[in-house]
């Protein structure tokens, strides 16, 4: 009887934890299959992808109306009955949507400091960035010519930096980041997607395209115009990161949009998320890491807290989590895009800065094992992840010290047999190792800080 009750209790706890996790995570774009990946044929796109794969670590900024109350981005105005879409105010749906859209009058980021953002991310070791020009709610963080639903048209319009996206991108260009523009294909504010004549039942357009072809064409034109102004008026871009995969590339003639954009932005990487087409130039598993190493371009997009945007009193993950996650993703052949949410006032809060810059100190000392590396044939054993220099002779072993554990005296792995000298990247200290059969045992120097370590050696 006790055994049965114990099993039932464990199942209940597991079910509760799963429900809580789903509520926290919300809708995600899952890992696409390897068979779905289509290699680009444009030589400039392939070259840009290779450059991007050298960078390994980037930041994704979600910043918008949702940052004012500190709630999930956009989704609370989507009328879908699922656990993770919760509402800040106990209002009937239409009133809630009116309240949410009314936040445009309250987003007044008087401390807006994109130079702080760029400095913090540079200190963290990030090399590329994606900024949300428009999320699903349709609110533009740039001065769009095609809508007044924009931060540049509200109470912040008198500020010299009211066209905030321009200044964010300029701040990161000044630090030589690879530049990315996030754009939501669905737009829940425009009447051509959610038409006021009908209820908004879910995330999709709320009418039959076949019955209202002129509405749908207006939406296509509106979307194409906004993408064109972003790719024309806001400087050099390397990545166009398109969210809202339920609107397909065919829906908006993305082939045509990109052909036009690449005349101004040669080699532009398109990330048409979860569409499994020729414009998903790299895949984007969300809130998760693929189980195995992959040999084509991909990126895990994960959050520093449980949300993409800023929320009050967020339970931030640790610097060690950032380091260990970066090691795993790099060893599996991907890039790590970390979601960071600026406050409604326009800064990265101190708690985030402390965590990010702590991780950055480790990355600065051990970055040779991360940047410009490629897949090692044997890439993982226990807590140790392996990456390879492009010469394929030099290998790196990153021991991802688990949270709350102490650095051991020795590290052991199978395969990747070294020859000659082995050193720690931090401090360039030599370490002793032994090889017995297929087993390598590394003896670590005494007195090391309790943190992950990275080793460099030549493969036998």
C-alpha positions as CSV (number, residue, x, y, z in Angstrom):
1,X,0.0,0.0,0.0
2,X,2.8,2.4,0.9
3,X,4.6,1.6,-2.3
4,X,1.4,2.3,-4.3
5,X,0.9,5.6,-2.6
6,X,4.5,6.6,-3.1
7,X,4.2,5.9,-6.9
8,X,0.9,7.8,-7.1
9,X,2.5,10.8,-5.2
10,X,5.5,10.8,-7.6
11,X,3.2,10.7,-10.6
12,X,1.2,13.6,-9.2
13,X,4.3,15.7,-8.5
14,X,5.7,14.9,-11.9
15,X,2.4,15.9,-13.5
16,X,2.3,19.2,-11.5
17,X,5.9,20.0,-12.4
18,X,5.2,19.4,-16.1
19,X,2.1,21.6,-16.0
20,X,4.1,24.4,-14.3
21,X,6.9,24.0,-16.8
22,X,4.4,24.2,-19.7
23,X,2.8,27.3,-18.1
24,X,6.2,29.0,-17.7
25,X,7.5,28.1,-21.2
26,X,4.4,28.7,-23.2
27,X,4.3,28.3,-27.0
28,X,7.7,27.3,-28.4
29,X,9.1,26.5,-31.9
30,X,10.4,23.0,-31.4
31,X,13.5,21.5,-33.0
32,X,13.1,21.0,-36.7
33,X,14.2,17.6,-38.2
34,X,17.6,17.3,-39.9
35,X,15.7,16.1,-43.0
36,X,13.8,19.4,-43.1
37,X,17.0,21.5,-43.5
38,X,17.6,22.9,-46.9
39,X,21.1,24.3,-47.6
40,X,21.1,27.7,-49.2
41,X,22.4,28.0,-52.7
42,X,23.4,31.6,-52.5
43,X,27.2,31.7,-52.0
44,X,27.0,34.9,-50.0
45,X,24.4,33.5,-47.6
46,X,26.6,30.4,-47.2
47,X,29.6,32.6,-46.4
48,X,27.6,34.6,-43.9
49,X,26.4,31.5,-42.2
50,X,29.9,30.3,-41.8
51,X,30.8,33.6,-40.2
52,X,27.8,33.4,-38.0
53,X,28.8,29.9,-36.9
54,X,32.1,31.3,-35.7
55,X,30.4,33.6,-33.2
56,X,28.6,31.0,-31.1
57,X,27.0,33.4,-28.6
58,X,24.3,36.1,-29.1
59,X,21.6,38.0,-27.4
60,X,17.9,38.3,-28.2
61,X,16.1,41.4,-26.8
62,X,12.3,41.3,-26.3
63,X,11.2,44.8,-25.4
64,X,7.7,46.3,-25.9
65,X,4.3,47.0,-24.4
66,X,4.5,43.9,-22.3
67,X,7.6,45.3,-20.5
68,X,5.5,48.0,-18.8
69,X,3.5,45.6,-16.5
70,X,6.2,42.9,-16.8
71,X,4.1,40.1,-18.4
72,X,4.5,37.5,-21.1
73,X,5.1,39.1,-24.5
74,X,1.9,39.7,-26.6
75,X,0.3,36.3,-25.9
76,X,-2.1,37.5,-23.2
77,X,-4.2,39.1,-25.9
78,X,-4.5,35.9,-27.8
79,X,-7.8,34.3,-27.1
80,X,-6.6,30.7,-26.6
81,X,-7.6,28.7,-23.6
82,X,-4.3,27.3,-22.4
83,X,-2.6,27.4,-19.1
84,X,0.4,29.5,-20.0
85,X,-1.6,32.4,-21.4
86,X,-2.5,34.3,-18.2
87,X,-3.8,37.8,-18.0
88,X,-2.5,40.6,-15.8
89,X,-5.9,42.1,-15.1
90,X,-9.2,40.2,-14.4
91,X,-11.1,41.8,-17.3
92,X,-13.4,40.5,-20.0
93,X,-11.5,39.7,-23.1
94,X,-12.4,42.8,-25.2
95,X,-11.7,45.1,-22.2
96,X,-8.4,43.3,-21.6
97,X,-7.3,43.8,-25.1
98,X,-8.2,47.5,-24.9
99,X,-6.2,47.8,-21.7
100,X,-3.2,46.0,-23.3
101,X,-3.1,48.1,-26.4
102,X,-3.5,51.2,-24.2
103,X,-0.1,50.4,-22.7
104,X,1.3,52.4,-25.7
105,X,0.6,55.5,-23.6
106,X,2.7,54.1,-20.7
107,X,5.8,52.9,-22.4
108,X,8.0,56.0,-21.8
109,X,11.6,54.7,-21.4
110,X,13.2,57.8,-19.9
111,X,16.4,55.9,-19.0
112,X,16.7,54.3,-22.4
113,X,20.4,53.5,-22.7
114,X,21.3,51.2,-25.6
115,X,25.0,51.9,-25.1
116,X,24.6,50.2,-21.7
117,X,23.0,47.2,-23.4
118,X,25.8,46.9,-25.9
119,X,28.6,47.3,-23.2
120,X,27.0,44.6,-21.0
121,X,26.7,42.1,-23.9
122,X,30.2,42.8,-25.1
123,X,31.4,42.2,-21.5
124,X,29.4,38.9,-21.5
125,X,31.3,37.7,-24.6
126,X,28.3,37.9,-27.0
127,X,29.1,38.4,-30.7
128,X,25.8,38.9,-32.4
129,X,22.4,40.4,-31.5
130,X,18.7,40.2,-32.5
131,X,16.4,43.0,-31.6
132,X,12.6,42.8,-31.7
133,X,11.4,45.4,-34.1
134,X,7.8,44.1,-33.8
135,X,6.2,41.3,-31.8
136,X,2.9,39.6,-32.5
137,X,0.9,42.4,-30.8
138,X,1.9,44.6,-33.7
139,X,3.5,47.3,-31.6
140,X,6.6,48.7,-33.5
141,X,9.7,49.6,-31.6
142,X,10.8,51.6,-34.6
143,X,9.2,54.5,-36.6
144,X,7.2,52.6,-39.2
145,X,5.7,54.6,-42.0
146,X,2.8,52.2,-42.2
147,X,1.2,52.4,-38.7
148,X,0.8,54.8,-35.8
149,X,1.0,51.9,-33.4
150,X,4.6,52.6,-32.6
151,X,6.8,53.9,-29.7
152,X,7.8,56.7,-32.0
153,X,4.2,58.0,-32.3
154,X,3.2,57.9,-28.6
155,X,4.2,59.9,-25.6
156,X,7.9,59.1,-26.2
157,X,7.8,60.7,-29.6
158,X,9.3,64.0,-28.4
159,X,12.4,62.2,-27.2
160,X,15.4,62.6,-29.6
161,X,15.8,58.8,-29.5
162,X,12.1,57.9,-30.0
163,X,13.0,55.7,-33.0
164,X,14.5,53.3,-30.4
165,X,15.4,50.4,-32.7
166,X,17.7,52.6,-34.8
167,X,19.7,53.5,-31.7
168,X,19.8,50.0,-30.4
169,X,21.2,48.7,-33.7
170,X,23.6,51.6,-33.9
171,X,25.0,51.0,-30.4
172,X,25.7,47.3,-31.3
173,X,27.1,48.1,-34.7
174,X,29.6,50.4,-33.0
175,X,30.9,47.3,-31.2
176,X,31.1,45.2,-34.4
177,X,28.3,42.8,-33.4
178,X,26.7,40.8,-36.2
179,X,23.3,42.4,-36.6
180,X,19.9,40.8,-36.5
181,X,16.3,42.1,-36.9
182,X,13.4,40.1,-35.3
183,X,10.1,40.6,-37.0
184,X,6.7,39.0,-36.3
185,X,4.9,38.0,-39.5
186,X,1.5,37.8,-37.7
187,X,0.3,41.2,-36.5
188,X,-2.6,41.1,-34.0
189,X,-3.2,44.9,-34.2
190,X,-3.7,45.5,-37.8
191,X,-7.3,45.2,-39.1
192,X,-6.0,43.2,-42.0
193,X,-5.0,40.3,-39.8
194,X,-7.4,40.6,-36.9
195,X,-10.4,42.3,-38.5
196,X,-12.7,44.1,-36.1
197,X,-15.8,42.7,-37.8
198,X,-15.0,39.3,-36.3
199,X,-14.0,37.8,-32.9
200,X,-10.3,36.9,-32.4
201,X,-10.6,33.2,-31.8
202,X,-6.9,32.3,-31.8
203,X,-3.4,33.4,-33.2
204,X,-4.5,33.1,-36.8
205,X,-6.2,35.7,-39.0
206,X,-9.8,35.8,-37.8
207,X,-11.5,35.5,-41.2
208,X,-11.5,33.3,-44.3
209,X,-9.0,34.5,-46.8
210,X,-11.0,33.1,-49.6
211,X,-14.1,35.2,-48.6
212,X,-12.0,38.4,-48.0
213,X,-9.1,38.3,-50.5
214,X,-8.8,42.1,-50.4
215,X,-8.2,42.0,-46.6
216,X,-5.6,39.3,-46.9
217,X,-3.8,41.2,-49.8
218,X,-3.8,44.3,-47.7
219,X,-2.1,42.3,-44.9
220,X,0.5,40.9,-47.3
221,X,1.2,44.4,-48.7
222,X,1.4,45.9,-45.1
223,X,3.9,43.1,-44.0
224,X,6.0,43.4,-47.1
225,X,6.2,47.2,-46.8
226,X,7.3,47.0,-43.2
227,X,10.0,44.4,-44.0
228,X,11.2,46.6,-46.9
229,X,11.5,49.7,-44.7
230,X,13.5,47.8,-42.1
231,X,15.9,46.4,-44.6
232,X,16.2,49.8,-46.4
233,X,16.2,52.5,-43.7
234,X,18.0,51.0,-40.7
235,X,21.5,50.2,-41.8
236,X,23.4,46.9,-42.4
237,X,21.8,43.7,-41.3
238,X,23.2,40.1,-41.3
239,X,20.1,38.2,-40.0
240,X,16.4,38.6,-40.6
241,X,14.8,36.6,-37.8
242,X,11.1,35.9,-38.7
243,X,8.8,34.7,-35.9
244,X,5.2,33.4,-36.0
245,X,5.7,30.3,-38.0
246,X,2.0,29.7,-38.4
247,X,2.2,32.4,-41.1
248,X,4.3,30.8,-43.8
249,X,6.8,32.2,-46.2
250,X,4.4,31.5,-49.1
251,X,1.7,33.6,-47.4
252,X,3.8,36.7,-47.7
253,X,5.9,35.8,-50.8
254,X,9.0,35.6,-48.7
255,X,11.1,34.5,-51.7
256,X,10.3,37.9,-53.3
257,X,10.8,39.8,-50.1
258,X,14.3,38.3,-49.6
259,X,15.3,38.8,-53.2
260,X,14.6,42.5,-52.9
261,X,16.2,42.7,-49.4
262,X,19.4,41.0,-50.5
263,X,20.0,43.6,-53.1
264,X,20.6,46.0,-50.2
265,X,21.7,43.4,-47.7
266,X,24.0,40.9,-49.6
267,X,24.2,37.5,-47.9
268,X,21.3,38.2,-45.5
269,X,20.6,35.2,-43.4
270,X,16.9,34.4,-43.3
271,X,15.5,32.6,-40.3
272,X,11.9,31.7,-41.3
273,X,11.3,29.8,-38.1
274,X,9.7,26.4,-38.1
275,X,8.7,26.7,-41.8
276,X,11.0,23.9,-43.0
277,X,11.6,25.7,-46.3
278,X,14.5,27.2,-48.3
279,X,14.3,30.3,-46.1
280,X,15.0,28.6,-42.8
281,X,18.7,29.2,-43.2
282,X,19.3,28.1,-39.7
283,X,17.0,26.2,-37.3
284,X,15.9,27.6,-33.9
285,X,15.0,25.1,-31.3
286,X,13.3,27.2,-28.5
287,X,13.8,26.7,-24.8
288,X,15.7,23.4,-25.4
289,X,18.9,21.9,-26.7
290,X,19.0,19.1,-29.3
291,X,19.8,15.7,-27.9
292,X,22.8,15.1,-30.2
293,X,25.4,16.9,-32.2
294,X,24.1,18.3,-35.5
295,X,26.1,19.1,-38.6
296,X,24.1,22.0,-40.1
297,X,23.4,25.5,-38.9
298,X,21.2,25.8,-35.8
299,X,20.7,27.9,-32.7
300,X,19.1,27.2,-29.3
301,X,17.2,30.3,-28.1
302,X,16.9,30.2,-24.3
303,X,15.9,32.7,-21.7
304,X,17.9,34.1,-18.8
305,X,14.8,34.2,-16.7
306,X,11.6,32.2,-17.4
307,X,10.3,34.9,-19.8
308,X,11.6,36.5,-22.9
309,X,10.8,40.0,-21.7
310,X,11.5,41.7,-18.4
311,X,9.3,40.7,-15.5
312,X,9.5,41.9,-11.9
313,X,11.5,39.7,-9.4
314,X,12.4,37.2,-12.1
315,X,14.2,34.0,-11.0
316,X,17.3,34.5,-13.1
317,X,19.5,31.5,-14.0
318,X,23.2,31.6,-12.9
319,X,26.4,32.5,-14.6
320,X,27.5,28.8,-14.4
321,X,24.3,27.8,-16.2
322,X,25.2,30.2,-19.0
323,X,28.7,28.8,-19.2
324,X,27.7,25.1,-19.1
325,X,24.9,25.7,-21.6
326,X,27.2,27.5,-24.0
327,X,29.7,24.6,-23.7
328,X,27.0,22.0,-24.5
329,X,25.5,23.9,-27.4
330,X,28.9,24.7,-28.9
331,X,30.0,21.1,-28.7
332,X,26.8,20.0,-30.4
333,X,27.5,22.4,-33.3
334,X,25.1,25.2,-32.5
335,X,25.0,28.8,-31.5
336,X,23.4,30.0,-28.2
337,X,21.0,32.9,-28.4
338,X,20.2,34.2,-24.8
339,X,17.0,36.1,-24.2
340,X,17.4,39.2,-22.1
341,X,14.6,41.6,-21.3
342,X,15.3,45.3,-20.8
343,X,13.1,47.1,-18.2
344,X,10.3,49.4,-19.3
345,X,12.6,52.3,-18.4
346,X,15.1,51.1,-21.0
347,X,18.0,49.6,-19.1
348,X,19.3,46.1,-18.2
349,X,18.7,45.7,-14.5
350,X,21.6,45.3,-12.1
351,X,20.8,41.7,-11.2
352,X,21.0,40.6,-14.8
353,X,24.2,42.6,-15.4
354,X,26.0,40.9,-12.5
355,X,25.1,37.4,-13.8
356,X,26.0,38.2,-17.4
357,X,29.3,39.8,-16.6
358,X,30.3,37.0,-14.2
359,X,29.8,34.6,-17.1
360,X,31.7,37.0,-19.4
361,X,34.8,36.8,-17.3
362,X,35.0,33.0,-17.7
363,X,34.2,33.3,-21.4
364,X,37.0,35.9,-21.9
365,X,39.6,33.6,-20.3
366,X,38.4,30.5,-22.1
367,X,36.9,31.8,-25.3
368,X,39.4,29.9,-27.5
369,X,37.4,26.7,-26.8
370,X,34.2,28.4,-27.9
371,X,34.7,30.9,-30.7
372,X,35.4,29.8,-34.3
373,X,35.4,26.1,-33.3
374,X,33.8,23.3,-35.2
375,X,32.4,19.8,-34.3
376,X,34.7,17.2,-32.7
377,X,34.0,13.7,-33.8
378,X,33.8,12.6,-30.1
379,X,32.0,15.6,-28.6
380,X,30.8,14.5,-25.1
381,X,31.6,12.2,-22.2
382,X,29.9,12.8,-18.8
383,X,30.3,16.5,-17.8
384,X,33.0,17.1,-20.4
385,X,32.2,18.6,-23.8
386,X,34.7,18.7,-26.7
387,X,35.1,21.2,-29.5
388,X,37.7,21.3,-32.3
389,X,39.9,24.0,-33.8
390,X,39.3,24.4,-37.5
391,X,42.6,22.6,-38.1
392,X,40.9,19.5,-36.7
393,X,44.1,18.6,-34.8
394,X,43.7,20.9,-31.8
395,X,40.9,19.9,-29.4
396,X,39.3,21.6,-26.4
397,X,37.8,19.8,-23.4
398,X,35.3,21.9,-21.4
399,X,34.4,20.5,-18.0
400,X,30.9,21.8,-17.3
401,X,31.0,21.8,-13.5
402,X,27.4,21.1,-12.4
403,X,25.6,23.6,-10.2
404,X,26.3,23.2,-6.4
405,X,29.2,20.8,-7.1
406,X,32.9,21.2,-6.2
407,X,35.6,21.0,-8.8
408,X,37.1,17.5,-8.6
409,X,40.8,16.7,-8.3
410,X,40.8,14.7,-11.5
411,X,38.7,14.6,-14.7
412,X,38.3,11.4,-16.7
413,X,36.9,10.8,-20.2
414,X,36.9,8.2,-23.0
415,X,38.4,8.8,-26.4
416,X,40.0,12.0,-27.7
417,X,43.4,10.7,-26.7
418,X,45.9,13.6,-26.4
419,X,49.5,13.7,-27.3
420,X,52.2,16.1,-26.0
421,X,51.4,19.1,-23.8
422,X,48.0,19.8,-22.3
423,X,47.2,23.2,-20.9
424,X,44.4,25.1,-19.2
425,X,43.2,28.0,-21.3
426,X,42.8,30.2,-18.2
427,X,46.3,31.1,-17.1
428,X,48.0,28.8,-19.7
429,X,48.9,26.3,-16.9
430,X,50.2,22.9,-17.9
431,X,48.3,19.9,-16.5
432,X,49.3,16.3,-16.0
433,X,47.4,13.5,-17.6
434,X,47.6,9.8,-18.0
435,X,46.2,7.5,-20.7
436,X,45.3,3.9,-20.0
437,X,43.7,2.2,-23.1
438,X,40.9,4.5,-24.1
439,X,40.7,6.4,-20.8
440,X,42.2,9.8,-20.2
441,X,42.6,11.1,-16.6
442,X,43.6,14.7,-16.1
443,X,45.0,15.8,-12.7
444,X,44.0,19.4,-12.0
445,X,46.3,21.9,-10.2
446,X,45.3,22.6,-6.6
447,X,43.7,25.8,-5.6
448,X,41.7,26.4,-8.7
449,X,38.5,28.5,-8.4
450,X,35.4,26.4,-8.2
451,X,34.2,26.9,-11.8
452,X,34.1,25.1,-15.2
453,X,37.5,24.7,-16.8
454,X,38.7,24.5,-20.4
455,X,41.7,22.4,-21.6
456,X,43.6,22.5,-24.8
457,X,45.5,19.6,-26.4
458,X,46.5,18.0,-29.6
459,X,44.7,14.9,-30.6
460,X,46.8,11.8,-31.0
